[in-house]
Amino acid sequence: QHHGHARRLLIDTFGDSLRYVNKLFRRRYGLGPQKKVPAHMPHMLDKNILADLQSIYPQEYEETSSHRFRRGNDMQLAFAYFHFLINEKLLPSVSPVSTLLAEFDRDGD
């Protein structure tokens, strides 16, 4: 019983942190469509894009880094990164996703 309770708290904390990042993004980008959570899998991340994202939310990332364990006000990396790519269109260091994909399509098909 106790183990199940701890698992539920972990799941709730993860959900709380997703809602927290979603709230930050809604303030910056507006309501928009419902944001989906990226699959649990390896992700390729661009360090320059991460730096741009972290420069917009420096306090939030500093707070997240200070936590020993996951908390409800953490920045969820994959969720924030992919929705930042989708929503942030004006930063010169962020290439449109189609341009990024074209860079990997070496044979042009």
N, C-alpha and C positions, 0 to 999 in steps of 0.2 A: 504494500500500500504506500509506504513512504517513498519507495523508488518511483512509483507512478506519479506521485505528487511532484517530485523533483523534476521529472521529465516534462510534466505539464507546465511547470514554471519556466523551464528552458524554452519550450515552444512559445509560450506567451511572451517571453522576453524577446525572442526573435521576431514575432509578429509586431510587438510594440516598436521595435527598432525600424521595421519596414514602414509602419505608419508614421513614425517620426521623420524619416527621410522623405516620405511622400508629402508630408505637411510642409517641409522646407521647400520641396520642389514646386508644390502648388502655389506657395507664396511668390516664387521667382517666375514661374512659367504659366500660371493660371491653372484652371481645372483640367482641361484636356481630357483625353480618353483615360479609362481605367488603366493604371500601370500594372503590368504583369511582372512577376518575379522570375528572373532568369533561372534556367535549369541548374541543378547542382552538378557541375561538370567543370573541367578546366576551361579557363578563359584566357585569351591573349589580351594583354593590357598594354597600352602605349603610355610610357612614363611621362611624356609631355602632356598628354590629355589628363592623366592623373594629377599632375602638378597644377594644371588649369582648374580642375575640379576642387582640389584642396585649397587653392588660393581664394576661391569663392566662399568656402566654409572653413576657414582656418581654426576658429575656436571649436567648432564641432569635431574636427579631426583630432585636434589636440586633446579634447575631452575623451574621445574614443580611445586614443592611444594611452591615456592615463588609467584606463580600467583594466584590472586584472582579469575580470570575468565579464562576459557579455551583459550589457544593460539595455534597457528600453530606449535610451537616448543615444545609442551608438549609430554611427554612419555605416550602413551596410554597403560594403565595397561594390559587389557585382551589381546590385540594384541601382545604386547611385551612379556608377560608371556608365552603364548602358542607357539609363534614362537621361543622363547628361549628354551622351552622344546623340540621342534622338532629339533632345530639346534645344541644345545650345548650338545655334547656327551661325553666330556672328564672330566667334573667336577665330582669329586667323590660324592658330596652331591646330585647330580641330578640322580635319578633312571630312567632307561628307562620307557617309558609310559607303556609297557606291564607288567613290574614288578609292577608298581603302581596299575594297574588294577587288577593284580593277588592278591594283598594284600586285595582288597575289595571283591574278589570272594571267600567267605568262604566255599561254598558248592562244589566248584570245577567244576561247569558246564559251 
